[in-house]
């Protein structure tokens, strides 16, 4: 697919002076920066296959709801389908900022913490959105997903260190899922999907993995990615979300979700980026160390 073909179908892009492809991230979407005569992009164009049109239309509408709540993110501008090119697209207004995963390590610890506090406050605003009323309970959906992941893991040929301890911890804590709320989940909330500008939090982006369920599930990327990039940011995100008063139930659920995702993480890595299996195993070992092989729900790095 040539981007020159696409722009002929999208009136908004006919005034574009340049369009450049974005190569970052694991998303299967096509992503492009759209310029209109200045050095700063005006829009972001995202494309996907035509068969994803309904899912992408819902994503576009949801980003609109999130933006209307006052969450700092890209304003959705246009959505459409181009059947002749077998694709759908959305146009989002460009938000200025730098990739937080790259910028945070260059900032002071206080700045990193403050960015985390703002990220936590923004995440709390996202979680105000209730799930569709006809959705199955969170516990039913999450336990079914866990069972699928565990089954796939047992057939994949890779063994996790401390596998028995991980499974025992999950089985002990699974009852905590009962009665958990169904709310909007960004489902990929970590510094790689956040922007900073002038030493401060700027916006959250990339909602293409959004889901519905327990809002606390949105914190598990802290364990695997955010705490690797910046511990002050990670502490700030938790403190900002809870206004400095973290409930005890949060840590048990945080640790439970952190443990449950390990099996799916292994099989996903084998399927999508097998060359990164060794680095993923190192990451998992770090998480196990943080939780003392799940003898502790609170990770060592949190004010430890």
N, C-alpha and C positions, 0 to 999 in steps of 0.2 A: 504494500500500500504506500502510495506517495502522498505526502502531506499536501502537495499542491492540488491533488484531486479533491481531498477532503475540504479544503477551504472554499472551493467553488460551491459547495452545498450549504455553507454556513455564512449567512449574510454578515454576521458580526465580525468575521475574520477577513472580509474583503478589503478592509483598510489596513491590514497588517503589513508592516514593512519588513518583518522578519519573524520566522518561527523556528525555534530550536528544540531538539529532543532532549528530554531529561532522562538520564540513564541510571539514576540512583534508585535503590529499593528493590524489593522482591515482588512487587505488584505485577500482575500480567497486563494491566492497563497500559495503553500508550499514553505518555505524558509529554506535554510540550509547553514551552514558554512562548507567549505571543507578544510581539513588540509593535508599537504604533508610533514610530518616529523618535523615540527617546531611548536612552540607555537602560531605562528601567522597564521591565515587562509590564504590560497592561493586564493580561489574562493568563490563566493556565487552562489548557485544553487537555481533557482526558478522553480517550477513546477505548471502546471495548467491542467485543463481537456482538452482532445483532441479536443473537439468542439470549444475551444478558440484558436486553433492553428493559425488562420489567424490574429486575433487581436494581439496575442502575438508575432507573427513574425513581424508585423508592429512595435510593441513596441520595439523589439530588434533592428530593423533597425533604428528607430528614436533615440534610445539611442546612436547608433553608429554615427549618424549625429551630435547629441548634443556633444558627446565626441570629434568629429573631429573639431567642432567649437572652441575647447579649454576650454570648460566648465569642471570644476573639478567634475568628477563623475566616477562610475565604468565603466571600459572598457568592452564592450561586447565581449565575446570570442567565444561562440558556441550556436547554436540554433538547435533544432531538435524535432521530434515527436516519440513517442513510442506507436503505435496503440495497441499493445498487452496489454499494461498497461493502456490504455485510458488516455494518458497524453501527453503534450508537455513540453518542458523545455528550459531554457536558462541558460548559465553559464556566469557569470560576474567576472571580476578580483576584488578581495577584495580591498577595500580602507580603510586604517587605520584611526581610529578616534572614538570619543565618541559621544553618542547621545547628540545633542545640547540642547534639552529640559531638560536634567538632568544636564548638565555641566554649562550652562549659569548662573543659579542663584548663582553658587559658584565663578564666575569670578567678577572682578571689573567692575564698570559701564562703564569705558572707554573701557575695553576689549570687553564687551557685545556690545557696540556701534560699535566698529571696526569690529566685526564678522558680525553684521548687514549690515554694509557698503559693505563688501565683498560679502555677500549674495545678496544684491541688484545689484551689478555689474555682478555677475554670472547670475542672473535672466534676466537681460537686454540682455546678450549674447544669452540665450535660445530663447528669443523673436525675434531674428533675423530670425528664421525659418518661412517661409511663409506657410500658410495652402494650402492644395490641391485646385487647381483652380476650381474644379467643386462643391465645398462646398457652401451650402446656406449661405446667409448673416448672420452675427452674430446676428443682431437685430431680424430677423425672428426666429432663433433657440432659442435665449435666452428668448424672450417673450413667445414662445410656451411652453418652459420648465417651466417658471414662472406660466403660466396659469394652467398647469398640477399640479404643486406643490400646488398652491392656492386651486384648486378644491379638491385635496386629503386632504389638511389641514382642509378644512371646514367640512369634513366628519369624522375626526379623534377623535373628542370629547375633544380636548385640546384647550384652549383659550390663546392666547398670550396677555400679558399686553400691553396696548397701541396699540391694533390691528388696530383701525381706523387711528391713526396717521401714522402707518407704511404703510398702504395701500395708504393713501393720498399722502405721500411722494413719493412712488414708481410711482404712476400715474402722479405726477407732473414732475418727472425726466425721465420717460421712453423715451421721444423724444431724449435724449442724446445718446441712443444706435444707432441711425441712422448714418451710415457711419463709425462706428468703425471698425478697421482693424481685419482681420482674421490671427492670428499668432499662433505659438505653445504655449500651456499652460501646465505647469507642473500639475496644478490643485490640488496639495496637498502640496504646498510649505510652510512649517512651521518648527519650530525647531525640531520636532519629526522626520523629514525626512532630517535633515541636520547633518553633522558631524563636530566636532571641534577637533583640535589636537594641543597640546602645547599652549593653550590659543588663537588660531587663527582658522579662518574658514578653513575647509578641503575639504568638498564635499557636493553635493546634491545626494540623493538616492531615490529609489522607484518612478519610473515613470509610474506605472501601471494604474494610473488614468488620464493619459495625455489626452488633448483635444485640440481643435482649437477654437480661438476666440479672443476677446479683451484681450490684455496682462494685462490691469489693473485688470481684473478679478482675476489674480493670487495673488492679494494683500489681498483678503478678509479674508484669514486665519490669517492675522495679527489681525483682529478684534476679532476673536473667540479664537485663541490659542496663537499666538506669544506674544501679549500684556499682556496676562495672565502670561506668563513665564518670559518675560523681556521687559520692556518698552524701555530701551536704545537700545536693539537689533532692536525693531520694528521701532524706529526712524531712526536708522542707515540703515535699509533695504530701507526705502523710500528715505533717503538722498543719499545713494549710487547709487540707480537706476537713480535718477534725477540729480546727481552731485550737490546736494544742492539747486537746483532751481526747486521746485515742482510747476507744472502748476496748475492754479485754477480748470481746468476741471477735473484734477485727483481726487480731493476731492469729487466733486459731483458724479463721477462715482464710486469711492470707497464706498461712503455712500449708493449709489443706490444698488450696488451688495451686500453690507452688509445687507441691508434691505430685498432684494429679497430672499436671501438664508435662511432667518429665517423660512419660511413655510416648505421648504424642509428639514430643519434641524430637525424640530419637527417630521415629518412623518418618516424620516430615523431613528431617535432615537427609535421611537415606534416599527419600524419593526426589527431593527438590535440589539439594546442594550436597550430594554425598562427599564431595571433596572437603567439606567443612565439618565432617563428623568428629575428627580429633579435637578441633577447637570447641565444638559443642560439648564434648565430653569434659573438657577442661572447665567450661562454664558450669556444667552440672555439678562437677566436683566442688567448685567454689560455693555453689548454693548449698550443697550438703554440708560443707564446713561451716557456712554461716549459721546453719540451723542445728549444728552438732548431730548430724544424721537424724534430724527431726526429733531429737530429745528436747529441743527448745522451739517454741512457735515464734518467738521474737528473734530476728537475726542478730548476730553479734555486732554488726556495724551500726545498729540503731541505738545511738547514745550509749554505746557500750564502751 
